[in-house]
């Protein structure tokens, strides 16, 4: 009996050590439900599915690794160069800026965000950010503290928020992690410190990253080294809204440069993206090189991993004869639309594998089949836009 009590107290102490805020925040019980799988159909969450084949021309040939934003009826795709497409037809409209080291040029366009209120695009570089209009014209350069290689988003129509990965390479206590730039004043107006412990600083992280996600006009932030999901309330304040209970299934970030060895990567639970609805949090994550599509019910605080009938991660697509839906990293919409990008060659090759008997959206099914007939293995990706049911 004494031994049992001692073990219980020890277990409780360990849980507090790894997640000190579990008692005060909404807990997402990932670790305890790692093997809790359930088939969830897309029709349970979504009301409609539309698809946009991106036009393929000599001026816009996209690779497989793209950062995609669907915003303001436009599709922006970063694939070395930043491109803009019509959000309904997929017609290629123009490039945004150009790659290079000259004035108004960027070395990398991967980290960018769009301001639909002013129809401006901001591309982050290591020490500043570049502003362009929708037509791709360079307008000005704005400040960003040195070595900014983090993610970014719009905090509101006048302020841009970004995460500075450089906090991980400093021994400074409470090093700044989030910065806000006032776009009218053209300067940084707010900083929020990182709670990451000093002992984790300098660890090489190759399997996860910081990211923002929008929900109901507000911005949430998940740091790569953190369990907490924060609501950013202002340029100088964030509060923890959720805590991802990964327990002891974390990567060993306290071991400096542990992930240089590929055998050490993906050892812990690494959350890659989050999409929030009124009822659910959809959390995409990897663990030991396997992908998972977690579904957290906000009402009863239950957690399951969505799988298809074949046991693969994702929401079973019963609306059209298309692949299962997985909330992939770097595919976002601030408008409450789930964005998926699928390689055209893959669709053409595996078309028969996705055929279903009674699609929930038969008129979309007919459109989908006509679109598939037009694809070749060299076509640009197809963007699938999934509308969430009202109140779901």
TAZI-V778624 format. One line per field, one symbol per residue. phi: phi as a letter, one per 30 degrees, with the letter a starting at -180 (. if undefined). Layout:
BEGIN
phi=???
END
This chain:
BEGIN
phi=.dddddddddddddddddbdcddcbdccddedbecccadbdeddcccabbbbddecbddbccddcbccbcahibccbcbiccbbbddcciddcadciadlcdeiccdacdcbbccddchbcbcdcdbabccbcddjddcaccdaeeidbddbaddadcbccbccddddcbcddhddccbbcddddiadcabbdddddedddiddcccbadacbcahicccbbddccddcccddaebbbbdcbbddchddcddddcehddededcdidcdbdcabbcbdcbccccabbhiccbcdbcdddcidbbcdbddciddkdddccbdbdecbdddibbbdcicdcbcbdddddddceddcdbdbddbedddddddddddcdbdcddecccccddeeid
END
